[in-house]
């Protein structure tokens, strides 16, 4: 089972949060606020935050820009992971991934099934890596953001989490780009 190794120091990571929505504003962005509140409560750093419309090219362009920044380790997007015509966040993420973290979507579905039953099939949550930066596309509901953070990300973004975590492999994410 998983544990927190108290003999290791916590390492805060720098996280950017993007809400993808045609209608949300900073005043009513409940899902973005949920993620910001949780990441800060866990001891991480909010590196940047924005709201973008459901436009695939704009989303992928911003993801690339954030992944090029040395000040951002992780990107969390919320919204646009459903099945409607305007839901293009997953496609924008996949436009930029060097590698997809397929198991993230699977584990998210398992977590969701416990809360919302078979309605979990309507989510296309995904994760991946670009330029040594982790990217995760989460559904636009505050409940789904809570589930993704509380059940998966809070542990995987904690260097003390055992048997393994995302933080401990940061230095190796872009090793394929280094000269031999």
C-alpha positions in Angstrom: 0.0 0.0 0.0 1.0 3.6 -0.3 2.6 5.6 2.5 4.2 9.0 3.3 7.9 8.6 4.2 8.2 11.1 7.1 12.0 10.9 7.0 12.1 12.8 3.6 11.5 16.5 3.2 8.4 17.8 1.4 9.4 19.5 -1.9 6.9 22.1 -3.1 6.2 22.1 -6.9 5.1 25.1 -9.0 1.7 24.6 -10.4 -0.2 26.6 -13.1 -4.0 26.3 -13.2 -6.0 26.9 -16.4 -9.8 26.9 -16.4 -11.2 26.2 -19.9 -14.6 27.7 -20.3 -16.6 30.0 -22.5 -18.6 31.3 -19.6 -16.5 31.3 -16.4 -15.0 34.4 -14.9 -12.5 34.9 -12.1 -15.5 35.6 -9.8 -17.3 32.3 -10.4 -14.5 29.9 -11.3 -15.3 27.3 -8.6 -13.3 24.5 -10.2 -10.2 26.7 -10.6 -10.6 27.9 -7.0 -10.9 24.3 -5.8 -7.6 23.4 -7.4 -5.8 26.5 -6.2 -7.1 26.0 -2.6 -6.0 22.4 -2.5 -2.6 22.8 -4.1 -1.7 25.7 -1.7 -3.1 23.8 1.3 -0.8 20.9 0.4 2.2 23.3 0.4 2.7 23.8 -3.3 3.1 27.1 -5.2 0.6 28.6 -7.6 2.9 29.6 -10.5 0.2 31.1 -12.7 -3.5 31.0 -13.3 -5.8 31.9 -16.2 -9.2 31.3 -17.8 -9.3 30.5 -21.6 -12.2 29.9 -23.9 -12.7 26.5 -25.4 -10.4 27.1 -28.4 -8.0 24.2 -29.1 -5.2 26.3 -30.6 -5.3 28.9 -27.8 -5.2 26.1 -25.2 -2.3 24.2 -26.8 -0.4 27.4 -27.4 -0.7 28.3 -23.7 0.2 24.8 -22.6 3.4 25.0 -24.7 4.3 28.4 -23.3 3.9 27.2 -19.7 5.9 24.1 -20.5 8.7 26.2 -21.8 8.8 28.2 -18.6 11.4 27.1 -16.0 9.0 28.5 -13.3 6.3 25.8 -13.9 6.6 22.2 -13.0 2.9 21.0 -13.4 -0.1 22.3 -15.3 -3.6 21.5 -14.2 -6.5 22.3 -16.6 -10.1 22.1 -15.6 -13.0 22.0 -18.1 -13.5 20.9 -21.7 -12.9 17.2 -21.1 -16.5 16.1 -21.9 -18.1 14.9 -25.1 -19.8 18.1 -26.5 -18.6 19.9 -29.6 -16.9 22.7 -27.6 -15.0 20.2 -25.4 -11.5 20.4 -26.9 -9.2 20.5 -23.9 -8.2 16.8 -24.3 -7.3 17.3 -28.0 -5.3 20.4 -27.1 -3.4 18.5 -24.4 -2.7 15.6 -26.8 -1.4 18.1 -29.4 1.5 18.9 -27.1 2.3 15.7 -25.2 5.6 14.1 -25.7 4.3 11.2 -23.7 0.8 10.4 -22.4 0.3 9.1 -18.9 -2.5 6.6 -19.9 -3.0 5.3 -16.4 -4.0 8.7 -15.1 -7.3 8.6 -17.0 -7.8 5.0 -15.9 -7.2 5.8 -12.2 -9.4 8.9 -12.5 -12.2 6.7 -13.9 -11.9 4.3 -11.0 -12.0 7.1 -8.5 -15.0 8.6 -10.3 -16.9 5.3 -10.5 -17.0 5.2 -6.7 -18.6 8.7 -6.6 -20.8 8.9 -9.8 -21.1 5.3 -11.0 -21.2 4.7 -14.7 -21.5 8.4 -15.5 -17.7 8.3 -15.1 -17.5 7.1 -18.8 -18.3 10.6 -19.9 -15.0 12.0 -18.7 -11.9 12.1 -20.8 -9.4 13.2 -18.1 -5.9 12.8 -19.3 -2.3 13.4 -18.3 1.0 13.7 -20.1 4.5 15.3 -20.2 6.1 18.0 -22.3 9.6 19.5 -21.7 9.8 18.0 -18.3 6.5 19.4 -17.2 3.5 17.4 -16.2 0.1 18.3 -17.6 -3.3 17.0 -16.4 -6.7 17.7 -17.9 -9.5 17.5 -15.4 -13.2 17.8 -15.8 -14.8 21.1 -15.1 -16.8 20.3 -12.0 -15.5 21.1 -8.5 -16.3 17.6 -7.4 -14.2 16.1 -10.1 -11.3 18.4 -9.3 -11.6 17.5 -5.6 -11.5 13.8 -6.6 -8.5 14.1 -8.9 -6.6 16.2 -6.4 -7.5 14.3 -3.2 -7.3 10.8 -4.6 -4.4 11.0 -7.1 -2.5 14.3 -7.5 -1.9 15.2 -3.8 -0.1 11.9 -3.4 1.7 11.8 -6.7 3.0 15.3 -6.3 4.4 14.6 -2.9 8.0 13.6 -3.0 7.5 11.6 0.3 4.9 9.4 -1.2 6.0 5.7 -1.5 6.4 3.5 -3.3 6.9 6.1 -6.0 5.7 9.6 -7.1 5.9 12.1 -10.0 8.3 14.4 -8.2 11.1 12.0 -7.8 11.4 11.5 -11.5 11.3 15.2 -12.5 15.1 15.2 -13.3 14.6 12.2 -15.7 11.6 13.5 -17.7 13.7 15.1 -20.3 16.8 12.9 -20.2 16.3 11.8 -23.8 17.0 15.4 -24.9 20.4 15.5 -23.2 23.6 15.0 -25.2 25.2 11.6 -24.7 
